[in-house]
Amino acid sequence: MTTDQVLFGVGLIVVLAVGSQILASQLRIPALIILLPVGFTAGALTMDVNPQHLLGASFQPLVSLAVAVILYDAGLGLDLAKLRGHTRRVVFRLIAVGVPVTWALAAVFAGLLFGMSAQATLMIGVILVVSGPTVVGPLLRFIRPTDRLQRVLAWEGSLIDPVGAIVGAVVFHAVLASPGGGLGYRPGQFVISIAIGVAGAVAGVAVLWLCLHKLDLGEVLGTTSQLACVVGVAAICDVVRDDAGLVSAILMGLAVANLRGFDIPARRPFFETLVQLIIGVLFITISATVGPASLHHLVLPALGLVAVLVIAARPLVAFLATIRTDLTRGERQFTGWMAPRGIVAAATASTFGTGLATHHVAGAAKILPVTFLVIVATVAIYGLTGEDDFNALAATILTGDAETAVYRLAPPRPSHGVVAPFTGGQTLFAPSLTRDTIDLRYNSGARIITQAAGSAIPPGTDPLFFISPHGTLIPLTPASTPAPVADGTLVLLGPTPDPG
């Protein structure tokens, strides 16, 4: 490629990555929903954004290092003090059970639906094991389940990525070692990869302790020293053993977040900005390698595979992982409804799928496009449910905990949404006070006011809560409105001011 083509390609990739994330933020949807089709379209329209043409053989190593930075940042957000008791048991079970169960079901049905060879199905099965904090985190911030559930799912997403990547590397080399269909690698190869990652993490943490604790480098140099250390250690580990760098990265993040002597602020603007940019660039470039022709005849079978993963595999894993724990029925059901695929699945599919296709493994060329479709579908399923539908589902799930009163705002109209009109949870306030109505009135100047409960309610106002003489806050619903008490207090949504 010429210099002008490289400049244009790099500039276009960055603009598309950031532009897609801005658009997603305005639409209040997961950025992946925009990034993947934008990258796919850009790749179909111009070869300048195709990383294979733009960067050549250097693309896959750069992807590995970029994912290492993402996993290090995820590790920084994991507090071991909060991983105890049943929470720890559930996280470990989700990984120990989730990897083999999801792998087996994905591999079997991929073979049936796509006609892949046994080697290719083994590869795509392990690729679809991973989930990822870069997808789960934003969804959890949007849905806001209980703190315990957020910890469980965040830990699972952060830990299953390096485990899945390492198992993927072992399977990849096993397939290449035995093109006839067997596996030439022993399970000990997985242990070797983990050991190299642990050794690299120990060395990296020592360097970080020197930089961040002893030298007192300050915020700017302290941040760049972390970046240099993570990239350097991950690169060395990957040279020694494929994808061992991902293990070292997550372990380094965990160590820095939990060991004494490290003072990492809760907000890390540089790292957060860098990670967001890396995610956008990776999704644009990886999806740009998926040509329209490669998706031919794959969409419907891919939806079938997604159905297996969402309806069968994940609920089964969640059931086995949470049985005989103190998680409520609602929390167990929610755990079974959260397993989107993200950047690590895309990165490993790009690396291993392309590698197997180069060695003419039957069906390997389908690995990346199928993974692409699974990522789009799972993120859409878990992330595009309307707010009223999500509130309704959350209310139904949380109602399973008998100790908790669950309320939700009424949907805009009885027929609105897929599930909102038909699910549990008490409707809060009057049925006319929907989320959109409250937003509109508040933005038009209506404010929350209080008055004595015995007074007449002014025109244009709506009661929201009743505060008893003893200070108890009682929400007002169509089903239960307390009898007026003269010395109580009403909380109301005031009238909309006259624009004139």
TAGITA-V190803 format. One record per pair of residues at least 24 apart in sequence whose ideal C-beta (glycine too) atoms are under 8 Angstrom apart, sorted by the first residue. I is the first residue (numbers start at 1). J is the second residue. Records with the same first field share a line. If there is no record, write none. Layout:
I: J + J
This chain:
1: 48 + 53 + 54
5: 48 + 54
6: 54
8: 48
9: 48 + 49 + 54
10: 54
12: 42 + 46 + 48 + 49
13: 49 + 281 + 284 + 285
14: 277 + 281
16: 42 + 49 + 280 + 284
17: 277 + 280 + 281 + 283 + 284
18: 277 + 280
20: 280 + 284
21: 276 + 280
28: 142
29: 383 + 384
30: 135 + 138 + 139 + 379 + 383 + 384
31: 138 + 279 + 280 + 283
32: 135 + 283 + 342 + 375 + 376 + 379 + 383
33: 376 + 379 + 380 + 383 + 384
35: 280 + 283 + 284 + 287
36: 283 + 287 + 372 + 375 + 376
37: 287 + 376
38: 284 + 287
39: 283 + 284 + 285 + 286 + 287 + 288
40: 287 + 288 + 290 + 292 + 372
42: 284 + 288
43: 287 + 288 + 289 + 290 + 291
44: 291 + 292
49: 284 + 285 + 288
50: 285 + 288 + 289
51: 285 + 286 + 288 + 289
52: 289
54: 285
59: 285
60: 350 + 351 + 354
61: 235 + 238
63: 282 + 286 + 347 + 350 + 351
64: 234 + 238 + 243 + 245 + 246 + 347 + 351
65: 231 + 234 + 235 + 238 + 245
66: 278 + 281 + 282 + 347
67: 161 + 165 + 246 + 249 + 282 + 343 + 344 + 347
68: 230 + 231 + 234 + 245 + 246 + 248 + 249
69: 227 + 230 + 231 + 249 + 274 + 275 + 278
70: 133 + 134 + 275 + 278 + 279 + 343
71: 158 + 161 + 162 + 246 + 249 + 250 + 253 + 344
72: 226 + 230 + 249 + 250 + 252 + 253
73: 253 + 268 + 271 + 272 + 275
74: 133 + 134 + 137 + 157 + 158 + 161 + 250 + 253
75: 158 + 249 + 250 + 251 + 252 + 253 + 254 + 255 + 256 + 257
76: 253 + 256 + 257 + 264 + 268 + 271
77: 133 + 154 + 158 + 253 + 257
78: 154 + 155 + 158 + 253 + 254 + 257 + 258
79: 257 + 258
80: 254 + 257 + 258
81: 258
82: 151
83: 151 + 155
85: 326
86: 325 + 326 + 327
87: 148 + 151 + 152 + 155
89: 325
90: 152 + 321 + 322 + 325 + 327 + 335
91: 152 + 155 + 156 + 159
93: 320 + 321 + 322
94: 152 + 156 + 160 + 317 + 318 + 321 + 335
95: 156 + 159 + 160 + 163
97: 317 + 320 + 321
98: 129 + 156 + 160 + 317 + 321
99: 129 + 160 + 163 + 164 + 167
101: 313 + 316 + 317 + 320
102: 128 + 129 + 309 + 313 + 314 + 317
103: 128 + 129 + 167
105: 308 + 309 + 312 + 313
106: 305 + 308 + 309 + 313
109: 304 + 305 + 308
110: 305 + 370
113: 301 + 302 + 304 + 305
114: 298 + 301 + 305 + 363 + 366 + 370
115: 363
116: 362 + 363 + 364 + 366
117: 181 + 361 + 362 + 363 + 364
118: 181
119: 175 + 179 + 181 + 356 + 361 + 362 + 363 + 364
120: 356 + 361 + 362 + 363 + 364 + 366 + 367
121: 363
122: 171 + 175
123: 168 + 171 + 172 + 175 + 352 + 353 + 356 + 361 + 364 + 367
124: 349 + 353 + 366 + 367 + 370 + 371
126: 164 + 167 + 168 + 171
127: 164 + 168 + 345 + 348 + 349 + 352 + 353 + 367 + 371
128: 309 + 341 + 345 + 371 + 374
129: 160 + 164 + 167
130: 160 + 161 + 164 + 165 + 341 + 342 + 344 + 345 + 348
131: 156 + 157 + 160 + 161 + 339 + 340 + 341 + 342
132: 157 + 161 + 340 + 341 + 342 + 343 + 344 + 345
133: 157 + 158 + 161 + 342
134: 275 + 279 + 342 + 343
135: 340 + 341 + 342 + 343 + 379 + 383
136: 338 + 340 + 342
138: 383
139: 338 + 340 + 382 + 383
140: 338
142: 383 + 390
143: 390 + 394
145: 331 + 334 + 394
146: 331
148: 327 + 331
149: 331 + 334 + 335
152: 335
153: 335 + 338
158: 250
159: 250
161: 246 + 250 + 344
162: 197 + 243 + 246 + 247 + 249 + 250
164: 344 + 348
165: 243 + 246 + 344 + 348
166: 190 + 193 + 194 + 197 + 243 + 244 + 246 + 247
168: 243 + 348 + 352
169: 193 + 241 + 242 + 243 + 352
171: 352
172: 242 + 352 + 355 + 356
173: 242
175: 356 + 361
176: 355 + 356 + 359
179: 359 + 361
192: 241
193: 241 + 242 + 243 + 244 + 247
194: 244 + 247
196: 237 + 240 + 241 + 244 + 247 + 248
197: 237 + 241 + 244 + 245 + 246 + 247 + 248 + 251
198: 247 + 248 + 251
200: 233 + 234 + 236 + 237 + 244 + 245 + 247 + 248
201: 233 + 247 + 248 + 249 + 251 + 252 + 255
203: 233
204: 229 + 230 + 232 + 233 + 248 + 252
205: 252 + 255 + 256 + 259
207: 233
208: 252 + 255 + 256 + 262
209: 259 + 261 + 262
212: 256 + 261 + 262 + 263 + 264
213: 261 + 262
219: 265
220: 270
223: 268 + 270 + 271
226: 256 + 271
227: 271 + 274
279: 343
282: 343 + 346 + 347
283: 343 + 346
286: 346 + 347 + 350 + 368 + 372
287: 346 + 372
289: 350 + 368
290: 368 + 369 + 372
294: 365 + 366 + 368 + 369
295: 369 + 372 + 373
298: 366 + 369 + 370 + 373
299: 373
301: 370
302: 370 + 373 + 374 + 377
303: 373 + 377
305: 370 + 374
306: 373 + 374 + 377 + 378 + 381
309: 339 + 374 + 378
310: 339 + 378 + 381
314: 338 + 339
328: 400 + 401
329: 400 + 401
330: 397 + 398 + 399 + 400 + 401
331: 397 + 401
333: 397 + 400
334: 394 + 397
337: 382 + 393 + 397
338: 382
339: 378 + 382
340: 375 + 378 + 379 + 381 + 382 + 383
341: 371 + 374 + 375 + 378 + 379
342: 375 + 379
345: 371 + 374 + 375
346: 371 + 372 + 375
385: 418
386: 417 + 418 + 420
387: 435
388: 412 + 416 + 417 + 420 + 435
389: 417 + 418 + 419 + 420
391: 420 + 425
392: 417 + 419 + 420 + 421 + 422 + 423 + 424 + 425
393: 419 + 423
394: 425
395: 423 + 424 + 425
396: 423 + 424 + 425
398: 425
399: 424 + 425
407: 475 + 477
409: 433 + 434 + 435 + 438
410: 434
412: 436 + 437
426: 477 + 479 + 480
427: 477 + 478 + 479
428: 475 + 476 + 477
429: 462 + 463 + 464 + 475 + 476 + 477
430: 462 + 478
431: 478
432: 462
433: 462 + 493
438: 493
441: 493 + 496
442: 493
444: 496 + 497
445: 496 + 497
446: 493 + 494 + 495 + 496 + 497
447: 493 + 494
448: 491 + 492 + 493 + 494
449: 491 + 492 + 493 + 494
450: 489 + 490 + 491 + 492
451: 489 + 490 + 492
452: 486 + 487 + 488 + 489 + 490
453: 484 + 485 + 486 + 487 + 488 + 489 + 490
454: 484 + 485 + 486 + 487
455: 490
457: 490 + 492
458: 495
459: 495
460: 494 + 495 + 496
461: 492 + 493 + 494 + 495
462: 492 + 493
463: 490 + 491 + 492
464: 491 + 492 + 493
465: 490 + 491
466: 490 + 491
467: 491
